[in-house]
């Protein structure tokens, strides 16, 4: 199964928050849509926090929200070595769910870390400092430490 987080950092803009194109590609499906415009610094911080709870086994599933629109994806980690990804649209007409796609935890973690590091580096380079960037950097370090700790235990 393929899972990627797509970004176009060259199109990012900063007013109060950093906004720009960020979307998922899961099995060749763009979600919420190709070139979706949202707030990548904020949402990647949320996603890393949710994934950290899965890695530490504080939770068996996580809801990863987009800030704009009724879109999110759920990650089900109850099977351990395989995580399930479900793309969800929650509109007034009802909830629409994609079929569950299976992926290894390593892919979800590494892809979310890659996108987060890319966004953090871009914002630091532009000197776009904010509490949201600090939160994202803290979440990046938290996941890095968890991964290193887990590798040392093996």
Order of alpha helices (4+ residues) and beta strands (2+ residues): beta-beta-beta-beta-beta-alpha-beta-beta-beta-beta-beta-alpha-alpha
